Every structure is written in C-alpha cells, then in structure tokens.
Amino acid sequence: MLPLSEEASGLARIHLADSLPRRWRHVRGVAAKAEKLAWMVGADADVLIASAWLHDIGYAPGIADTGFHSLDGGRWLLRQHFDRRIAALVAHHSCASFEAEERGLADELAAEFPREESAAADALWFADMTTGPDGEDLTVGERLAEIRNRYGPQDLVTRFWKRAEGPLMEAVKRTQARLTAQPM
C-alpha cells in the first residue's frame, strides 16, 4: 500500500495533469510548499501533503458536479473511500464556507464535512493562497489580486473573497507565526 501522500499525488496527476494542465501546475506548487511546511504539523505531515495534492481535485472532469470544487472534491474523495479527514480539509480549504454561502451550498457543506481548525488546515490554506495558478510563489495579496483579475469584479468568486479575506489572513498569520518560531 502506498503512503497517503503518494496515493494522493497519483490521483491528482491522473485527474488533472492532462485535462487541466494549469490547475495541475498550481497543485504541484501547493504540494511542494506543503512538503516544506510539513515539519510544523508534526504527526499530521502526511495529511497536510495529501490534502495539498487533492485540494483542487473537484475541478476535474468527471468529478466536478455542483460547480463548487471544494465540495465536489470532498464528496468524490469519500466515494473513493479516502480518509474522511482529508476529504474535510479539501472540502473546507481556503475559506470554502464563504464560497458555499454564495453558491447556496453552506448547509450541505457544514452537514457533510466538519471544519477543522488546526495547524494543518492553516498550512493548507497558506500553501494554496501563496501559490499562483502556474505554481509560482506569490504573496497572499498578489494571489487575491490575481483571482480578482481572473474572475472579474461581479463574479461570485470575487464576492466571496471580499468577505473571506479576513479569516484567510488570520490563518496565514498563524502559519507565518509558526514559521517565525522555527523557520523551514
């Protein structure tokens, strides 16, 4: 049996590399950053890395269902008998609850997946929100600006980030404080 993170990277490759190459580049960058952050989550290192590999699996053709990639990814992972905790981290990554509200799916997300508040969840959000669409390192400000430019001012993604920015920045600050306490 493969270690969890190896299984996750293989699934991500199968479902994203050919069909969504730009998303695949982003996922690879997020996973690489998660590997560098893994020391700070101790026993949860493999959970963090696996979640990073799988965080955008819900965009993949054949997996995307509701149009809300976080929920679609979490549901698909459960159908594949993947670890429930990883499915929940995927379902709630990067302030997904705010997007769920915009899409009218907040009750479903909350009922199906518990939201975890932990160093692993913070590190996943940090890795996602400091990695650009092509896998490049960005500041959170640059990443949010890139998202807003890509989607435009009226899109629901832009609307949800206006509300989610505060909680996201708190998770980023907690991760930065952990990094400062003991750098990578």
KAQUI-V389317 format. One record per pair of residues at least 4 apart in sequence whose C-alpha atoms are under 7 Angstrom apart, sorted by the first residue. I is the first residue (numbers start at 1). GAP is how many residues later the second one is. D is the distance in whole Angstrom. If there is no record, write none. Layout:
BEGIN
i->I gap->GAP d->D
i->I gap->GAP d->D
END
This chain:
BEGIN
i->2 gap->4 d->6
i->2 gap->5 d->6
i->3 gap->4 d->6
i->4 gap->4 d->6
i->4 gap->42 d->6
i->4 gap->46 d->6
i->5 gap->4 d->6
i->5 gap->41 d->6
i->5 gap->44 d->6
i->5 gap->45 d->4
i->6 gap->4 d->6
i->7 gap->4 d->6
i->8 gap->4 d->6
i->8 gap->42 d->5
i->8 gap->45 d->6
i->8 gap->46 d->6
i->9 gap->4 d->6
i->9 gap->44 d->5
i->10 gap->4 d->6
i->11 gap->4 d->6
i->12 gap->4 d->6
i->12 gap->41 d->6
i->12 gap->42 d->6
i->12 gap->45 d->6
i->13 gap->4 d->5
i->15 gap->45 d->6
i->16 gap->4 d->5
i->16 gap->5 d->6
i->16 gap->7 d->7
i->16 gap->8 d->5
i->16 gap->44 d->6
i->17 gap->4 d->5
i->17 gap->7 d->5
i->20 gap->4 d->6
i->21 gap->4 d->6
i->22 gap->4 d->6
i->22 gap->111 d->6
i->22 gap->112 d->6
i->23 gap->4 d->6
i->23 gap->110 d->6
i->24 gap->4 d->6
i->25 gap->4 d->6
i->25 gap->108 d->7
i->25 gap->109 d->5
i->25 gap->110 d->5
i->26 gap->4 d->6
i->26 gap->105 d->7
i->26 gap->106 d->6
i->26 gap->107 d->5
i->26 gap->108 d->5
i->26 gap->109 d->4
i->27 gap->4 d->6
i->27 gap->26 d->6
i->28 gap->4 d->6
i->28 gap->25 d->7
i->28 gap->107 d->7
i->29 gap->4 d->6
i->29 gap->102 d->6
i->29 gap->106 d->4
i->29 gap->107 d->7
i->30 gap->4 d->6
i->30 gap->22 d->6
i->30 gap->97 d->5
i->30 gap->98 d->5
i->30 gap->101 d->6
i->31 gap->4 d->6
i->31 gap->18 d->6
i->31 gap->21 d->5
i->31 gap->22 d->5
i->32 gap->4 d->7
i->33 gap->4 d->6
i->33 gap->94 d->6
i->34 gap->4 d->6
i->34 gap->14 d->7
i->34 gap->15 d->5
i->34 gap->18 d->6
i->34 gap->90 d->7
i->34 gap->93 d->6
i->35 gap->14 d->6
i->36 gap->148 d->7
i->37 gap->86 d->7
i->37 gap->147 d->7
i->38 gap->4 d->7
i->38 gap->7 d->5
i->38 gap->10 d->7
i->39 gap->6 d->7
i->41 gap->4 d->6
i->41 gap->78 d->6
i->41 gap->79 d->6
i->44 gap->4 d->6
i->44 gap->76 d->7
i->45 gap->4 d->6
i->46 gap->4 d->6
i->47 gap->4 d->6
i->47 gap->39 d->6
i->48 gap->4 d->6
i->48 gap->72 d->6
i->48 gap->76 d->6
i->49 gap->4 d->6
i->50 gap->4 d->6
i->51 gap->4 d->6
i->51 gap->35 d->6
i->51 gap->38 d->7
i->51 gap->39 d->6
i->52 gap->72 d->6
i->54 gap->36 d->7
i->55 gap->35 d->5
i->55 gap->38 d->7
i->56 gap->13 d->7
i->56 gap->14 d->7
i->56 gap->17 d->7
i->57 gap->16 d->5
i->58 gap->5 d->6
i->58 gap->6 d->5
i->58 gap->11 d->4
i->58 gap->12 d->6
i->58 gap->14 d->5
i->58 gap->15 d->4
i->59 gap->4 d->7
i->59 gap->5 d->5
i->59 gap->10 d->5
i->60 gap->4 d->6
i->63 gap->9 d->7
i->63 gap->10 d->7
i->63 gap->13 d->7
i->64 gap->5 d->6
i->64 gap->8 d->6
i->65 gap->7 d->6
i->66 gap->6 d->7
i->68 gap->4 d->6
i->69 gap->4 d->6
i->70 gap->4 d->6
i->70 gap->20 d->6
i->70 gap->21 d->4
i->70 gap->22 d->7
i->70 gap->26 d->7
i->71 gap->4 d->6
i->71 gap->20 d->5
i->71 gap->38 d->6
i->72 gap->4 d->6
i->73 gap->4 d->6
i->73 gap->17 d->7
i->73 gap->18 d->7
i->74 gap->4 d->6
i->74 gap->13 d->4
i->74 gap->14 d->6
i->74 gap->16 d->6
i->74 gap->17 d->5
i->75 gap->4 d->6
i->76 gap->4 d->6
i->77 gap->4 d->6
i->77 gap->5 d->5
i->77 gap->10 d->6
i->78 gap->4 d->5
i->78 gap->6 d->7
i->78 gap->9 d->6
i->83 gap->4 d->6
i->84 gap->4 d->6
i->85 gap->4 d->6
i->86 gap->4 d->6
i->87 gap->4 d->6
i->88 gap->4 d->6
i->88 gap->25 d->5
i->88 gap->26 d->6
i->88 gap->27 d->7
i->89 gap->4 d->6
i->89 gap->27 d->7
i->89 gap->32 d->7
i->91 gap->5 d->7
i->91 gap->22 d->7
i->92 gap->4 d->5
i->92 gap->5 d->6
i->92 gap->23 d->6
i->93 gap->31 d->7
i->93 gap->32 d->6
i->94 gap->31 d->5
i->94 gap->74 d->7
i->95 gap->69 d->6
i->95 gap->73 d->6
i->96 gap->4 d->6
i->97 gap->4 d->6
i->97 gap->9 d->6
i->98 gap->4 d->7
i->98 gap->62 d->6
i->98 gap->66 d->6
i->99 gap->4 d->6
i->99 gap->58 d->7
i->99 gap->61 d->5
i->100 gap->4 d->6
i->100 gap->5 d->5
i->100 gap->6 d->5
i->100 gap->9 d->7
i->101 gap->4 d->6
i->101 gap->5 d->5
i->102 gap->54 d->6
i->102 gap->58 d->7
i->105 gap->4 d->6
i->106 gap->4 d->6
i->107 gap->4 d->6
i->108 gap->4 d->6
i->109 gap->4 d->6
i->110 gap->4 d->6
i->116 gap->5 d->7
i->117 gap->4 d->6
i->118 gap->4 d->6
i->119 gap->4 d->6
i->120 gap->4 d->6
i->121 gap->4 d->6
i->122 gap->4 d->6
i->122 gap->49 d->5
i->122 gap->50 d->7
i->122 gap->53 d->6
i->123 gap->4 d->6
i->123 gap->52 d->6
i->124 gap->4 d->6
i->125 gap->4 d->6
i->126 gap->4 d->6
i->126 gap->46 d->5
i->126 gap->49 d->7
i->127 gap->4 d->6
i->129 gap->11 d->6
i->129 gap->14 d->6
i->130 gap->7 d->6
i->130 gap->8 d->5
i->130 gap->9 d->5
i->130 gap->10 d->5
i->130 gap->13 d->6
i->131 gap->4 d->6
i->131 gap->5 d->6
i->131 gap->6 d->5
i->131 gap->7 d->6
i->132 gap->4 d->5
i->132 gap->5 d->6
i->132 gap->6 d->6
i->132 gap->11 d->6
i->138 gap->4 d->6
i->138 gap->5 d->6
i->139 gap->4 d->6
i->140 gap->4 d->6
i->141 gap->4 d->6
i->142 gap->4 d->6
i->143 gap->4 d->6
i->144 gap->4 d->6
i->145 gap->4 d->6
i->146 gap->4 d->6
i->147 gap->4 d->6
i->148 gap->4 d->6
i->148 gap->5 d->7
i->148 gap->10 d->5
i->151 gap->4 d->6
i->151 gap->6 d->7
i->151 gap->7 d->7
i->152 gap->6 d->7
i->153 gap->5 d->6
i->154 gap->4 d->7
i->155 gap->4 d->6
i->156 gap->4 d->6
i->157 gap->4 d->6
i->158 gap->4 d->7
i->160 gap->4 d->6
i->161 gap->4 d->6
i->164 gap->4 d->6
i->165 gap->4 d->6
i->166 gap->4 d->6
i->167 gap->4 d->6
i->168 gap->4 d->6
i->169 gap->4 d->6
i->170 gap->4 d->6
i->171 gap->4 d->6
i->172 gap->4 d->6
i->173 gap->4 d->6
i->174 gap->4 d->6
i->175 gap->4 d->6
i->176 gap->4 d->6
i->177 gap->4 d->6
i->178 gap->4 d->6
i->179 gap->4 d->5
i->179 gap->5 d->7
END
